[in-house]
């Protein structure tokens, strides 16, 4: 559930993650941010202070997004589902539903929020982010360019950069991401770390430049060492270049902190590969149980990564096919098509794979599978 993007969420985080104790973490840190541990403590303090009050959903979603704390996702979505009495609450429910990849319902909430008098700027930005996440970035690039021109700033530029990345304009995206970083005026590490993660994902998963991606993930982790997804992505790159010891140590830290199923699955595969097959099998079994528990609560949010698991160490091509189809039904991105094509082939569905490849060409302009690794945006 690597959800989120620019907008209201970052404003809330920036306001709560730069409290007391900043000086202890700011020394020799890029962008003079608070240390990750202090920022997380501040975040947790603010969540406890607000209890079930206004905007706590955004803070809970941030905890899920950065720390792999999916119990916080449970709580955030439960709260949002019970609040829809005005335009602001409808927009929050839309953001929470988008985090769960319930994109059609999220768009319906955006429409309802407009009717209830929500700000056109907020509704337009949220609608655009959902369209980017569902493979329709080309429809909103011009709108986002105009918005960044009218009101240049972190939120508008980050949104535009994400759209540029989605349509393959990688150099433009990176340039705008850099400009967005320059717009930040906060000691919170969260938005900085997210931009570096987004840039790393773009260069690795979309543009095929792992060296550049590794530098970006490393920077994200300097800012926020606890960032679970950035650790998993960096571990994948470490494995690819043969640094298995670093990858194992990194993944063990993530698993100890969060029980993140992707980390468990990769760790299990690495232990099996490096001479500890019993431990590897146990970790893969734990990853399977964790994925299935998350799928039971948030089926769309985890369909793609669970499908990848079942194509890999989970070794169940039929389950992967079912999940990949579910994911593709909700968003027609390059990655969703590529995942479904791979699952079709793995499960012996060569005809379906050919049909999907043709659909992918019509929908995205690509004629063959793209990388199926995650791109920035909702997981």
Residue pairs with C-beta under 8 A, 6 or more apart in sequence:
1 64
1 65
1 70
1 73
1 99
1 100
1 298
1 301
1 302
1 378
1 379
2 65
2 229
2 374
2 376
2 377
2 378
2 379
3 61
3 64
3 65
3 98
3 99
3 301
3 377
3 378
3 379
4 61
4 62
4 65
4 99
4 194
4 377
4 378
5 129
5 132
5 158
5 159
5 162
5 376
5 377
6 125
6 129
6 154
6 155
6 156
6 157
6 158
6 159
6 162
6 180
7 122
7 125
7 126
7 129
7 155
7 159
8 58
8 91
8 95
8 122
9 58
9 61
9 62
9 95
10 154
10 155
10 190
10 191
10 194
11 155
12 55
12 58
12 59
12 62
13 43
13 58
13 59
13 62
13 188
13 190
13 191
14 184
14 186
14 188
14 190
14 191
16 42
16 43
16 46
16 59
16 188
17 34
17 39
17 42
17 43
17 46
17 186
17 187
17 188
17 189
17 190
18 34
18 39
18 42
18 186
18 187
18 188
19 42
19 45
20 42
21 34
21 38
21 41
21 42
22 34
22 38
22 187
24 35
24 38
25 33
25 34
25 35
25 36
25 37
25 38
25 39
26 32
26 33
26 34
26 35
26 187
29 35
29 189
29 222
29 223
30 192
30 219
30 222
30 223
31 181
31 184
31 189
31 192
31 223
32 187
33 39
33 186
33 187
33 188
33 189
33 192
33 223
34 42
34 187
34 188
34 189
35 189
36 189
36 223
36 224
36 225
36 226
36 227
37 226
39 188
39 189
39 190
39 224
40 67
40 226
43 59
43 62
43 63
43 190
44 63
46 59
47 56
47 59
47 60
47 63
50 56
50 59
52 79
55 92
56 76
56 79
57 76
57 77
57 79
57 80
57 92
57 95
57 96
58 76
58 92
58 95
60 72
60 73
60 75
60 76
60 79
61 72
61 73
61 76
61 95
61 96
61 99
62 190
63 69
63 72
64 70
64 72
64 73
64 76
64 99
65 99
65 194
65 229
66 190
66 193
66 194
66 224
66 226
66 227
66 228
66 229
67 226
67 227
67 228
67 257
67 258
68 228
68 229
68 254
68 257
68 258
68 259
68 260
68 263
69 258
70 294
70 297
70 298
73 99
73 100
73 298
73 301
74 297
74 298
76 96
76 99
77 96
77 97
77 99
77 100
77 298
79 96
80 89
80 92
80 93
80 95
80 96
80 97
81 93
81 96
83 89
83 92
83 93
84 90
84 93
84 109
84 112
86 116
86 117
87 113
87 114
87 116
87 117
87 118
87 119
88 113
88 118
90 109
90 110
90 112
90 113
90 116
90 118
91 109
91 110
91 113
91 118
91 122
91 123
91 126
93 106
93 109
94 106
94 107
94 109
94 110
94 113
94 126
94 130
95 106
95 126
97 103
97 105
97 106
97 109
98 106
98 126
98 129
98 130
98 133
98 378
99 301
99 378
100 298
100 300
100 301
101 133
101 300
101 301
101 303
101 327
101 330
101 331
101 378
101 379
102 300
102 330
103 130
103 133
103 134
103 330
103 331
104 330
106 126
106 130
107 127
107 130
110 123
110 126
110 127
110 130
113 122
113 123
114 120
114 123
121 151
124 143
124 147
125 147
125 155
125 156
125 159
127 140
128 140
128 143
128 144
128 159
128 163
129 159
129 162
129 377
131 137
131 139
131 140
132 140
132 159
132 162
132 163
132 166
132 377
133 331
133 333
133 377
133 378
134 330
134 331
134 332
134 333
135 166
135 331
135 332
135 333
135 334
135 336
135 363
135 364
136 332
137 162
137 163
137 166
137 167
138 167
140 163
141 160
141 163
141 164
141 167
144 156
144 159
144 160
144 163
145 160
147 156
147 159
147 160
148 156
148 157
148 159
148 160
148 176
150 156
152 179
152 183
153 183
154 180
154 181
154 183
154 184
154 191
157 176
157 177
157 179
157 180
157 183
158 176
158 177
158 180
158 195
158 198
160 176
161 172
161 173
161 174
161 176
161 177
161 180
161 198
162 173
162 198
162 376
162 377
164 170
164 172
164 173
164 176
165 173
165 198
165 202
165 206
165 375
165 376
166 333
166 375
168 206
170 202
170 203
170 206
170 207
173 199
173 202
174 199
174 202
174 203
177 195
177 198
177 199
180 195
181 192
181 195
184 191
184 192
189 223
189 224
190 224
192 220
192 223
193 220
193 221
193 223
193 224
193 227
193 230
194 220
194 376
196 216
196 217
196 219
196 220
196 223
196 230
197 216
197 217
197 220
197 227
197 229
197 230
197 233
197 376
198 376
199 213
199 216
200 213
200 214
200 215
200 216
200 217
200 220
200 230
200 233
200 234
201 213
201 233
201 373
201 374
201 375
201 376
202 213
202 375
202 376
203 209
203 210
203 212
203 213
203 216
204 210
204 212
204 213
204 214
204 233
204 237
204 373
205 213
205 335
205 371
205 373
205 374
205 375
206 334
206 370
206 371
206 375
208 371
210 237
210 240
210 241
213 233
213 237
214 234
214 237
217 230
217 233
217 234
217 237
218 234
220 227
220 230
221 227
221 230
221 231
221 234
224 230
226 257
228 254
228 257
228 258
228 260
228 263
229 374
229 379
231 250
231 251
231 253
231 254
231 263
232 251
232 254
232 260
232 262
232 263
232 266
233 373
233 374
234 250
235 246
235 247
235 250
235 251
235 254
235 263
235 266
236 247
236 266
236 373
238 244
238 246
238 247
238 250
239 247
239 266
239 270
244 270
244 273
244 274
247 266
247 270
248 267
248 270
248 271
248 274
251 263
251 266
251 267
251 270
252 267
254 260
254 263
255 263
255 264
255 267
255 283
259 286
259 290
261 286
261 287
261 290
261 291
261 294
261 305
261 306
261 309
262 287
262 305
262 309
264 283
264 284
264 286
264 287
264 290
265 283
265 284
265 287
265 309
265 312
265 313
265 314
266 313
267 280
267 283
268 279
268 280
268 281
268 282
268 283
268 284
268 286
268 287
268 313
269 280
269 284
269 312
269 313
270 280
271 277
271 279
271 280
271 283
272 280
272 281
272 284
272 313
273 280
284 313
284 314
287 309
287 313
287 314
288 309
288 314
291 302
291 305
291 306
291 309
291 314
292 306
294 301
294 302
294 306
295 302
295 303
295 306
295 323
299 326
300 326
300 327
300 330
301 378
301 379
302 379
303 323
303 324
303 326
303 327
303 330
304 323
304 324
304 327
304 335
304 336
304 339
304 374
304 379
305 374
305 379
306 314
306 319
306 323
307 319
307 320
307 321
307 323
307 324
307 327
307 339
307 343
308 320
308 339
308 372
309 320
310 316
310 317
310 319
310 320
310 323
311 317
311 320
311 342
311 343
311 346
314 320
317 343
317 346
317 347
317 348
318 347
320 343
320 346
320 347
321 340
321 343
321 344
321 346
321 347
321 349
323 343
324 336
324 339
324 340
324 342
324 343
324 344
325 340
325 343
327 336
327 339
327 340
328 336
328 337
328 339
328 340
328 356
330 336
332 363
332 364
333 364
333 375
334 360
334 364
334 366
334 370
334 371
335 370
335 371
335 372
335 373
335 374
335 375
337 356
337 357
337 359
337 360
337 363
337 364
337 366
337 369
337 370
338 360
338 369
338 370
338 371
338 372
339 372
340 356
341 353
341 356
341 357
341 360
341 369
342 369
342 372
344 350
344 352
344 353
344 356
345 353
357 367
357 368
357 369
360 366
360 367
360 368
360 369
361 367
364 370
